[in-house]
Amino acid sequence: MGITKKDFAFSQEDIEDYFRLNEIILDKETSKDIFNKTLGWPYVVHLYMEAYKNKHTDADKTVLDKAYTFIENNVWLELSDDERQFLATMSVFSSFNLNQCMKQTFLEEKMCLKLLNSIPLINYDEHTRRYSFNPMFDGFILKVLDEMPVDEVTKITLRAADTNLDDGNYFEAMKLYSHSKEYRKIYQHNIDFIDIYPYVIKQNKDVFTDIANHYWDIEKEGHYEFSLIICFSLLMFNEKHMVETLLTDITSDICKDSVLSDNKKNSYMAEIHG
């Protein structure tokens, strides 16, 4: 194997050693936190070391300010317009595979690989075969998106949501649809609760509650699977009052839905009252 980007990155142990050489002792939790925020990018690890050495009260802000300036001057402005457009288009993914990259950018495989392998701060996980941006670049690119026309960003986001939905990355799709205030496709899609269950955690609650609050805005066209999944999810967040309200209206809507057969209505009712 040739030299890869990982060969130029610090491991968590490397970070501990580097800080120790500069007379700073890190505990495991702190070194892990720095690694997760930098993925071992030596320049940013150095910035963290300096911030700790100088005892800055907000090391993250100090580092981010310097890192974003470095990225803009030494990475972003060195890229071509096509490369910058490529990064902006892919930035709405938490992570992505090559097939998603081709769908999202409308580029051939060869061109996608060329860009993915040549642009700094894109990481590849050999085990999952997925790409992601360095966390420092994630924050920088969000600022870039904020400066782009809203309509263009919406198109990019919804295309990524559709790609995630087609590929079975349901929670990623939910996040992007929620962000774009476009809920119809997720409500009309047949999804199993088992696909959503791992993501029913505290830090994702806002996504679930936002989607639940828009139940009443969407025509279901005979599809209520996702509506029930939202209810089960909210129960796990202990939102009992909202679940009661939703179930009352879902039951009413199912009974009135002319698209549904009697057998399908009975099946939904059995699931609600089961």
N, C-alpha and C positions, 0 to 999 in steps of 0.2 A: 504493500500500500504506500501511496505517496504521502506527502505532508498535507495535513488538513488544517482547517481553522482551529480545531480543538487543540492542536499541538502548540498553539500560541496563547492558550488560555490557562489561567491558574485553576487548580483544583481547590476544594475547600481546605485541604491540608496545606497547599502552597500558600494560601491566603494567611493561614495561621503562622506559617514560617516567616512570611514576608513581614508581617506585623511584629513578630518576635525580634527579627533582625533590627527593627526600628524601635525596639524597647517598649512594645505594646503587647500585652498578653490578652488574647481574645478567648472567651469561652466558646464552646461548640455552637451554642445557639446563635451567637453574634456572627461567628464566621460563616455559618450556614445562611444567615440572613443576607450578609454581604454577597455571598456567592449567588444566591437566588436573584438578587437585584442586579448583578453584573454579569452573571454566567462566566466569571473569571476573566473578564476583559482587563488586562493588566493596567491600562491607563486609568480606568475608573477605580480599580482596586487601590492604585496609588493615591487617587484623590480622596478615597475614604481613609486611607492611612494618614494623610496629611490632616484631614478634618478631625480625626481622633487625636492625633498628636497635638494639634492646636486647641483641642477641647472645645470645638464648636458645639453650641447647644443644639443646633439642628443640622446634623451632619448630612442628612438626606437632601435638604434644600441646597446646602452649600455645594454638594457634589453634583446635583442635577443641573444647577445653573452653569457650572463649568463644563459638564459633560455635553449639555445641549449646544453650548457655544462651540465646543470642539467638533461635534457632529456636523453642525451647520457649515463650519468653515473648512473642515478637512474630509468630510464625506459627502454631504448633501450637495454642496456647490461644485464638487468635482464630478458629479454624475451628469449624464446627458439628460435631456428632457424626457426621452423615452424611458430611461431608467427610473427617473423620479416618478413618472406616471405609473410605471409598473409597481413601485413600492407603495404608492398611495392606493392603488387598486387592490393590492393584497393586504394592506394594513388592517382592514376590518376583521380579518381572521385571527383568532387566538393562536391557531396553528392550522396547517393545511398540507395536503399531499400533492403530488405532481399533477394528478388528474384534476383536482380542484383548481390548481393554478392555471391549467390550460382552459378550463371552463370559464374561469373568472376573467382572464385576460384576453381570450380568443387568440392566443398564440400557440404555435406548434410546440411539440415537446422539446425539440432541439433548442429553440429560442428560450423557452422557460428555463431549461437546465443551464443554459449559458448565463442567463441573468442571475439565477439562484446561486450559482457557483462563483460568480465574479463580484457580486456586490457585497461589501463588508457588512457585518452585523446581522447576516441571515444564518441561522443555525440549523443543522440537520441532525435528527435523531435516527441512527441506524436501526434501532429496535422497532420503532413505530413507523419509520419511513415518512416522517412528517417534518415540515419546516416550520420555523418560528423566528420572530425577530428577537434580537437582544432586548431585554426589558428596558434598557436605557433608550433604545431606538423607538420602542413602543410609545413612550411618552413624547418624544420629539415628533413623531409622525402624526400624533393626535393634534398637535399644534398646527401642523401643515394642513390637516383636514379642516380645521376650524377656519382657515383662510381661503379654502376653496368654495366655489359656488354651491349653495345648499342643494340645488337640484342634482348636481353632479355627484355629490357625496351620497345623496339618497339613492341614486341609481346604482352606485357601487355597492352600497350596503344591502340593498334588496337583492341584487344579483348574488352576493355572497350568501344571503339568507336562503335563497332558492337552491344554491349549490349545496349548502349544508343539509338542507331538508332532503334533497335527492340522494345524498350520500349517507343518510341515516344519522347525521350529527344533530339530533333534534334539539338539544338544549342550546347549542350554538345558534341554530336557526331561530329559536324562540327569542334569544337575546337581541339578535339583529332585527327581527320583526318588531319587537317591543321598542327598540331604539328608534325605528323609523315610523312608529305608530301605524304599522300595517299588520293587521291581525287576522285577516280573512283566511290566508292559506294555512296558518297553523291551526285554526279552529276547524277547518274543513279537511284536515289530514288525519288519517287513521294511525295513531301512535299507541304503542303499548306502555302502560305505566312503568314497566320494568326498565324501559329505555330512559325514563325521566327520573326515576327514583334516586340514583346516585347524586343527582344535582339538587335534591330538595334539602338544602343546607342553608344555614343562617345568612351567609353572604349573598345568596341568590334570591332571597325572599322578595326583594323589590321587583325582580323580573316576573315572578309568579303572580304577585298581587297586581301589578300593572296589567298583565294579560287578563286576569280575572275581572278586573274593573271594566274591561271592554267587552265582556261577554254580550252585553245588551246592544252593542253597536254592530254586531256581525250577523249576517244571514247564514244559518248553518246548512241549509239545503240538504237536510236529512242526515247530517253528520253531527253526532253528539259525543263521540268517543273522547275527544280532547276536552270537551266541557266537563266531563266526569273526572278526567285525569286532574284537571285544575282543582276540582273539589277535593279529591283525595290528597293532593299536594297541600292545599290550605289547611286541611285537618292536621297534617303533620307539623304545620306552623302554629297550630292551636288557634286558628281563626274560625272558631265555631259559629259565631254570628253570621259572618259573611258566607260560610258554607250553607247554613240554613236558608239564607236568602237566595243564593244561587240555585240550590236544589229545588226550592219551591218554583222558581221561574223556569228551570230546565224541565221539570216535570210538566208544567203547563205548556211549554213550547213543544215538547214531544207529543203530547196529546193532541195539539192543534196542527201538527206538521202533516200536510197533505202528501208530502213526498214519501213518508214512511208507511210501510205495510203494517197491518195489525200485529204480525209476528215480530217485526222489528221493534215496534212500540213495546210489546210485552217483554222483549228481551232487555230493552233499556230499563223498563220499570223493575224488572227482577234484579238488575244490577244496582239500581238506586236503593231498593228496599232490602237487598240481600244481606 
